[in-house]
Amino acid sequence: MYTIGQVAEMFGLPVSTLRYYDKQGLFPGLERASGIRRFGDTELEALRVIECLKKAGMEIKDIRLFMEWCAEGPSTYPQRKAMFEERKAHMESEIAKMNRALDMLRFKCWYYEQAIQDGSEDRLEALIPDDLPEEIKDVYENAHAR
């Protein structure tokens, strides 16, 4: 068993965040000894899931719903799976957008490195888009994908 301070340190979270999660009902089986929260392995795993879902953009009310479904048992497996499928699709979409932005940065770094070497952009403008070197062409195309 762990204290709230130990769990906060393990996860790099403020104690106030853990208290908030508890007040929101995200740790339904959390034990208390003399009023002190005691976190076990179940709560640590729940916290890993909570932090994952938060990073995936899920709101606390939806995370609470997930926790309620967990407490209801196996009959909610389909709802839980659907929730994770939706979040996975959302994250994949966000990652694709971020990869396009990263490729634009990669392209611009290459572009300006070449412009610095050449002393102008004239040669580069003539290369775009069809005559770019192979190693940068895919990066350019992904950055400009719609």
Backbone torsions as a table, in degrees:
resi	resn	phi	psi	omega
1	MET	NA	147.9	-176.8
2	TYR	-126.7	150.8	175.0
3	THR	-82.5	166.7	179.0
4	ILE	-62.0	-36.6	177.9
5	GLY	-64.7	-41.8	178.6
6	GLN	-64.1	-42.3	-179.6
7	VAL	-67.2	-40.7	178.1
8	ALA	-58.7	-43.4	179.6
9	GLU	-66.7	-43.3	-180.0
10	MET	-57.5	-40.4	-173.9
11	PHE	-99.0	-3.1	-178.9
12	GLY	66.0	36.7	-178.9
13	LEU	-117.0	151.7	172.7
14	PRO	-69.6	148.2	176.8
15	VAL	-56.5	-36.3	-179.2
16	SER	-60.8	-32.9	178.1
17	THR	-66.3	-43.1	178.7
18	LEU	-65.1	-39.2	176.4
19	ARG	-63.5	-41.6	178.1
20	TYR	-61.1	-47.3	178.1
21	TYR	-57.5	-42.4	179.7
22	ASP	-62.7	-46.0	179.5
23	LYS	-63.3	-27.7	178.9
24	GLN	-82.4	-0.4	177.0
25	GLY	81.6	22.4	-177.4
26	LEU	-83.5	-8.5	175.8
27	PHE	-125.6	71.8	-172.6
28	PRO	-61.4	-28.8	-177.6
29	GLY	-102.4	18.2	-175.7
30	LEU	-63.2	126.4	179.5
31	GLU	-82.6	152.0	174.0
32	ARG	-130.4	135.0	174.8
33	ALA	-120.2	113.7	-175.8
34	SER	55.1	38.5	178.2
35	GLY	81.9	-0.7	-179.0
36	ILE	-97.8	127.3	179.2
37	ARG	-64.9	136.1	177.9
38	ARG	-124.5	114.1	-177.2
39	PHE	-93.2	129.9	176.0
40	GLY	-108.3	-172.3	-179.0
41	ASP	-60.3	-35.3	179.8
42	THR	-62.5	-44.2	-179.6
43	GLU	-69.6	-36.4	178.0
44	LEU	-63.2	-42.7	178.0
45	GLU	-66.2	-41.0	177.0
46	ALA	-59.7	-40.6	-179.7
47	LEU	-65.8	-37.8	175.6
48	ARG	-59.5	-44.1	179.6
49	VAL	-66.9	-44.4	179.3
50	ILE	-57.3	-49.1	-179.0
51	GLU	-63.8	-38.0	176.2
52	CYS	-61.5	-48.7	-178.0
53	LEU	-65.6	-37.2	176.2
54	LYS	-63.1	-45.2	179.0
55	LYS	-63.9	-26.9	178.2
56	ALA	-83.6	3.5	175.0
57	GLY	90.9	11.3	-178.7
58	MET	-81.6	141.6	179.6
59	GLU	-81.0	155.6	-178.7
60	ILE	-57.0	-39.4	-178.8
61	LYS	-61.6	-35.3	178.2
62	ASP	-75.8	-34.4	175.4
63	ILE	-65.2	-40.8	177.1
64	ARG	-60.5	-42.4	177.9
65	LEU	-60.0	-43.1	177.0
66	PHE	-58.6	-45.7	179.5
67	MET	-63.0	-37.4	176.8
68	GLU	-64.2	-41.7	177.8
69	TRP	-62.1	-40.1	177.8
70	CYS	-59.1	-42.8	-179.5
71	ALA	-66.7	-28.1	179.9
72	GLU	-73.0	-24.0	175.9
73	GLY	101.8	-164.3	-171.7
74	PRO	-59.5	-23.8	-178.4
75	SER	-63.6	-17.5	-178.8
76	THR	-98.9	7.4	178.4
77	TYR	-52.8	-46.2	-179.1
78	PRO	-60.1	-40.4	178.9
79	GLN	-65.7	-41.9	180.0
80	ARG	-63.5	-44.4	179.4
81	LYS	-61.7	-44.6	180.0
82	ALA	-60.5	-39.3	179.1
83	MET	-62.3	-44.7	-180.0
84	PHE	-70.0	-35.6	176.5
85	GLU	-61.6	-43.1	179.8
86	GLU	-64.0	-44.5	179.8
87	ARG	-64.9	-38.8	179.2
88	LYS	-62.7	-44.9	178.6
89	ALA	-62.5	-41.3	178.1
90	HIS	-61.2	-46.4	-179.3
91	MET	-65.2	-40.4	178.3
92	GLU	-61.1	-40.1	177.4
93	SER	-64.4	-44.6	179.0
94	GLU	-64.1	-39.9	178.6
95	ILE	-63.8	-41.6	178.3
96	ALA	-61.0	-42.2	177.6
97	LYS	-63.4	-43.6	179.7
98	MET	-65.7	-37.5	178.1
99	ASN	-65.4	-36.3	175.8
100	ARG	-64.5	-42.4	178.4
101	ALA	-64.0	-41.9	178.4
102	LEU	-63.2	-40.9	178.4
103	ASP	-65.9	-34.2	175.4
104	MET	-63.1	-42.6	177.8
105	LEU	-63.2	-42.4	177.8
106	ARG	-60.6	-45.2	-179.4
107	PHE	-61.9	-46.9	-177.4
108	LYS	-65.3	-36.1	175.3
109	CYS	-61.2	-47.0	177.9
110	TRP	-61.5	-47.3	-177.1
111	TYR	-56.5	-50.1	-176.6
112	TYR	-74.7	-27.2	172.4
113	GLU	-62.3	-43.2	178.0
114	GLN	-66.1	-42.3	-179.9
115	ALA	-62.7	-38.2	177.3
116	ILE	-63.2	-45.4	179.7
117	GLN	-63.0	-41.6	-176.8
118	ASP	-79.7	-26.5	-175.1
119	GLY	84.2	2.2	176.2
120	SER	-163.2	175.6	178.9
121	GLU	-102.8	1.6	-173.2
122	ASP	-56.2	-51.3	-179.3
123	ARG	-61.6	-40.3	-177.3
124	LEU	-66.1	-42.8	180.0
125	GLU	-60.8	-32.2	178.3
126	ALA	-73.1	-23.9	-178.5
127	LEU	-80.2	-26.9	-171.7
128	ILE	-83.3	132.0	-3.6
129	PRO	-99.9	-17.5	-167.1
130	ASP	-78.6	-24.1	-173.6
131	ASP	-109.7	19.4	176.8
132	LEU	-66.9	149.8	175.3
133	PRO	-60.0	148.0	-176.8
134	GLU	-54.4	-39.9	-175.6
135	GLU	-66.5	-17.6	-179.4
136	ILE	-113.7	-14.1	-176.4
137	LYS	-61.7	-46.1	179.9
138	ASP	-62.9	-39.3	178.7
139	VAL	-62.7	-46.1	178.9
140	TYR	-60.9	-46.4	-178.0
141	GLU	-63.5	-42.5	178.3
142	ASN	-65.5	-40.0	180.0
143	ALA	-64.5	-27.1	-177.4
144	HIS	-104.4	7.2	178.5
145	ALA	-68.3	150.7	178.7
146	ARG	-107.8	NA	NA
